């Protein structure tokens, strides 16, 4: 069966500026018109089936969503990669071949550049897989179950049912009464209005725990027909259980990374001071991703239900796991997640990823040395141009991400002359280990000149 799969790396913050900043066309599709027409066609086919009360309003929700996706493509918010495409197609082909009842003709899989491990079904045949899912999972088996789960959402029409329910609620007599009540209030009008707005929010991906469990069940039926190990359905859900702990929790130990014999780490680089610029505003580290793609409702409930309904044994060890495609996707995903934050000059996230992935052997040493040198050069240039605050927020006492706070504090505490000394010391130490001499040598000379 022919698989039509388009790959989407969406970064919802600053993504539209990537192409302009880098001068690269790697985030642009080879044939934008073909992709745009294809997405429009599957969306139109989907909305034409919608009828009944409020059908025009329901159709508008889907049409608006399609326009947003097309706008994102026009803004160069995507990354198209043939290696990931080929590997993902391999997993999809196994699912489709094992389940001929799945009509995948209108299915297209996009890959969202979010670091958070998750996936989504939009209802018309468009699916998203977060880049972070590839880096979190360990086998084709685990990925296959997540995909089967999302296909089940589509087969069960969960998106359409959810949107229909929310649209009906928005237009109900009870809602109109609440709105009139807000209008008539003399005090507390803003808070009451926000409460009503929250109730009326229409989210295509906002499923109940019952809907998620239902998708797990049908998804497992699809999954069980494939060659993949059945316990991996449970293992994949287990890996999604602690999302808030797994993204930026690694101890980066900056005092070790940037401690050199010729230029020792200075403790005051991490000194906290009370400042007008130490923001007390709550920072949402996940503003770079869609809120609807960052949570996993009721994982324990879902795991227990799967075990009860299908008598699945969790099992232990990785004997028999299929690792034909995912390792290739992980390798590309690790590099791309770093590159994308670098291209957006989100240097706190770039530094974090470089250190974490290098220390955990997720990237090659030579890539680390070169990309760290490039990042230090970017830190220097943004500081010189007084633009660091534009891309890297100040440390926030209300942020849950302690390691990102450490990096932000470090970057903002550094003086320009200290950045160039750190960068030179780093290049001096590691240049003998780099075989790609030209690129590294150029940056090394840049800092040699600055330090003369």
Secondary structure by P-SEA (a helix, b strand, c coil): cccbbbbbbccccccccccccccccccccccaaaaaaaaaaaaaaaaaaccccaaaaaaaaaaaaaaaaaaaaaaccccccaaaaaaaaaaaaaaaaaccccccccbbbbbbcccccccccccccbbbbbaaaaaccccaaaaaaaaaaaaaaaaaaaaaaaaaaaaaaaacaaaaaaaaaaaacccaaaaaaaaaaaaaccccccccaaaaaaaaaaaaaaaaacccccaaaaaaaaaacccccccccccccccccccccccccccccccccccccccccccccccccccccccccaaaaaaaaaaaaccccccccccccccccaaaaaaaaaaaaaaaaaaacaaaaaaaaaaaaaaaccccaaaaaaaaaaaaaaaaaaaaaccccccccccccccccaaaaaaaaaaaaccaaaaaaaaaaaaaaccccccaaaaaaaaaaaaaaaac
